[in-house]
Amino acid sequence: MVQVLKLDEKTLYAEDDDWQVILGEGSIVGLGVVFEAADLAETEGFEDEEYSVVVEAEIVPRPESLDEEIVLEVSEEERPSRQGLIFDLYRHYGGVPVNIDALQPARASCGASAFVADQVVRGRKTASGQTIEVRHFRTVEDALTFTREFYVFMSPIIFEFLDWVLDQPLGRGNGWDKMRMLSKGG
């Protein structure tokens, strides 16, 4: 069963015991997904945009799977709360980005999902030049409502093609390298 934690006013975290990956010599790493509602209103080209909020999603190791040195490095508290540790990890290292709208094409689900939150769907070019569909919301609250009601519900699908997600390049290395760096036994 998926559990959701609120990390701050614009960031949610979801996890499930079934979301895991095997690294190295059989080391099992539990995973979660951080969803952040990012307001692009201060970004060039979005200054006058009514729908300026997007949701970014990144896969991170669960706190129980983190390397102890990473915990000491990112935590600002001696005994951090679970939410605090997840948020500190996300802020310092980030995770493996995933296009959450790729799980179900945004335009294909707009009918039902439009009842959840006010949104529009726009194409956006990725760094590789590919055009993807991305949902845009009016407010952070709309984006988080949609995340709780739709993205979290769709999240298990990510883990059906996790190998492909982790194979994608991330500047230095790929998602596998990132998980190994952050996790015990990696």
C-alpha positions as CSV (number, residue, x, y, z in Angstrom):
1,M,0.0,0.0,0.0
2,V,1.4,3.4,-1.0
3,Q,2.1,5.8,1.9
4,V,2.3,9.5,1.4
5,L,4.2,12.0,3.5
6,K,4.2,15.8,3.2
7,L,7.8,17.1,3.3
8,D,7.0,20.8,3.0
9,E,4.4,23.1,1.6
10,K,5.2,22.1,-2.0
11,T,6.7,18.6,-1.7
12,L,5.2,15.2,-1.2
13,Y,6.9,11.8,-0.9
14,A,5.3,8.4,-1.7
15,E,6.6,4.9,-0.9
16,D,5.5,1.3,-1.0
17,D,7.2,-1.8,0.3
18,D,7.1,-3.3,-3.2
19,W,9.1,-0.4,-4.7
20,Q,12.7,-1.7,-4.6
21,V,15.7,-2.5,-6.7
22,I,18.6,-5.0,-6.3
23,L,22.1,-3.4,-6.5
24,G,25.5,-4.9,-6.5
25,E,25.8,-8.2,-4.7
26,G,22.1,-8.7,-4.0
27,S,21.7,-5.5,-1.9
28,I,18.0,-4.7,-1.9
29,V,17.3,-0.9,-1.8
30,G,13.8,0.3,-0.9
31,L,12.6,3.3,-3.1
32,G,10.2,6.2,-2.9
33,V,9.2,9.0,-5.2
34,V,9.5,12.7,-4.3
35,F,7.0,15.0,-6.0
36,E,7.7,18.7,-6.0
37,A,5.3,21.4,-7.3
38,A,7.5,23.9,-9.0
39,D,6.2,27.3,-9.8
40,L,7.8,28.6,-13.0
41,A,6.4,32.1,-12.8
42,E,9.8,33.6,-12.2
43,T,11.2,31.7,-15.2
44,E,11.7,33.4,-18.6
45,G,8.7,32.8,-20.8
46,F,6.4,32.1,-17.8
47,E,6.1,35.5,-16.3
48,D,2.5,36.1,-17.5
49,E,1.5,32.5,-17.5
50,E,-1.7,31.7,-15.6
51,Y,-0.8,28.0,-15.5
52,S,2.8,28.2,-14.3
53,V,3.1,25.2,-11.8
54,V,4.4,21.8,-12.9
55,V,5.1,18.7,-10.9
56,E,8.6,17.2,-11.0
57,A,9.2,13.6,-9.8
58,E,12.4,11.9,-8.7
59,I,13.1,8.4,-7.4
60,V,15.1,8.3,-4.2
61,P,16.2,5.5,-1.8
62,R,14.1,5.1,1.3
63,P,15.8,6.2,4.5
64,E,16.3,2.6,5.7
65,S,18.4,2.0,2.5
66,L,20.6,5.1,2.8
67,D,24.4,4.8,3.3
68,E,25.3,6.0,6.8
69,E,27.8,8.5,5.4
70,I,25.1,10.1,3.2
71,V,22.8,10.4,6.2
72,L,25.5,12.2,8.2
73,E,26.3,14.4,5.3
74,V,22.8,15.6,4.4
75,S,21.1,15.6,7.8
76,E,21.1,18.9,9.6
77,E,19.9,17.3,12.8
78,E,21.5,14.7,15.1
79,R,18.4,12.6,15.0
80,P,16.4,13.6,11.9
81,S,12.8,12.7,11.5
82,R,12.0,10.3,8.6
83,Q,10.4,13.2,6.6
84,G,13.4,15.5,7.5
85,L,15.9,12.9,6.3
86,I,14.0,12.3,3.0
87,F,13.7,16.1,2.4
88,D,17.4,16.7,3.2
89,L,18.5,13.9,0.9
90,Y,16.3,15.3,-1.9
91,R,17.6,18.9,-1.4
92,H,21.2,17.9,-1.3
93,Y,21.5,15.1,-3.9
94,G,18.1,14.9,-5.7
95,G,17.1,11.6,-7.1
96,V,16.6,10.0,-10.5
97,P,14.2,12.1,-12.5
98,V,11.1,10.5,-14.0
99,N,8.6,12.0,-16.4
100,I,5.5,11.2,-14.3
101,D,3.2,12.3,-17.2
102,A,4.8,9.6,-19.4
103,L,3.0,6.9,-17.3
104,Q,-0.3,7.8,-19.1
105,P,-0.2,10.5,-21.8
106,A,-1.5,13.6,-20.3
107,R,-4.0,14.3,-23.1
108,A,-5.4,10.7,-22.8
109,S,-6.3,11.2,-19.1
110,C,-7.4,14.8,-19.2
111,G,-11.1,14.0,-19.2
112,A,-11.2,12.2,-15.8
113,S,-8.2,14.0,-14.3
114,A,-9.7,17.4,-15.1
115,F,-12.2,16.8,-12.2
116,V,-9.3,16.5,-9.8
117,A,-7.6,19.8,-10.4
118,D,-7.6,22.8,-12.9
119,Q,-4.9,22.1,-15.4
120,V,-3.7,22.5,-19.0
121,V,-1.5,20.2,-21.0
122,R,1.4,21.6,-23.0
123,G,4.2,20.2,-25.0
124,R,7.8,20.8,-23.7
125,K,11.1,20.0,-25.3
126,T,13.5,17.9,-23.3
127,A,17.3,18.4,-23.3
128,S,17.5,15.6,-26.0
129,G,15.1,17.6,-28.2
130,Q,12.2,15.2,-27.7
131,T,8.7,16.8,-27.1
132,I,6.8,15.5,-24.1
133,E,3.4,16.4,-22.7
134,V,3.4,18.1,-19.3
135,R,0.6,19.2,-17.1
136,H,0.5,22.8,-15.9
137,F,-1.5,23.9,-12.9
138,R,-2.6,27.4,-11.7
139,T,-1.5,26.9,-8.1
140,V,0.8,24.7,-6.0
141,E,-2.3,23.5,-4.1
142,D,-3.9,22.3,-7.4
143,A,-0.7,20.5,-8.3
144,L,-0.5,18.8,-4.9
145,T,-4.1,17.8,-5.0
146,F,-3.5,16.3,-8.4
147,T,-0.4,14.6,-7.2
148,R,-2.2,12.9,-4.3
149,E,-5.2,11.9,-6.4
150,F,-3.6,10.9,-9.7
151,Y,0.2,10.8,-9.7
152,V,0.5,8.8,-6.5
153,F,-2.1,6.4,-7.8
154,M,-0.2,6.0,-11.1
155,S,3.3,5.7,-9.4
156,P,3.5,1.9,-9.2
157,I,3.7,1.8,-13.0
158,I,7.1,3.5,-12.7
159,F,8.5,0.4,-11.1
160,E,7.3,-1.8,-13.9
161,F,10.0,-0.2,-16.1
162,L,12.5,0.8,-13.4
163,D,15.5,-0.7,-15.3
164,W,14.8,1.6,-18.2
165,V,14.5,4.6,-15.9
166,L,17.7,3.8,-14.1
167,D,19.6,3.2,-17.4
168,Q,19.0,6.8,-18.5
169,P,22.1,9.1,-18.4
170,L,22.3,11.7,-15.6
171,G,25.3,13.8,-16.5
172,R,27.9,11.7,-14.7
173,G,26.7,8.1,-14.9
174,N,23.1,7.0,-14.8
175,G,20.4,6.2,-12.3
176,W,22.1,3.0,-11.2
177,D,25.2,4.9,-10.3
178,K,23.2,7.4,-8.3
179,M,21.4,4.7,-6.4
180,R,24.7,2.9,-5.7
181,M,26.2,6.2,-4.4
182,L,23.3,6.9,-2.0
183,S,22.6,3.4,-0.8
184,K,24.0,0.8,1.6
185,G,25.8,-2.0,-0.1
186,G,25.9,0.0,-3.4
